[in-house]
């Protein structure tokens, strides 16, 4: 299960790319989740 803050961040990034959670390719969603989770663990303030 994806934490709510991470889902919100992924949704915002997808919207910036012109996608929704329903229309984005699964590989793009996975890449964004992985990137944002790694950024958050590293303490990157941009991850929020």
Secondary structure as UniProt FT lines:
FT   HELIX           4..16
FT   TURN            17..18
FT   TURN            21..23
FT   HELIX           26..41
FT   TURN            42..43
FT   HELIX           45..47
//
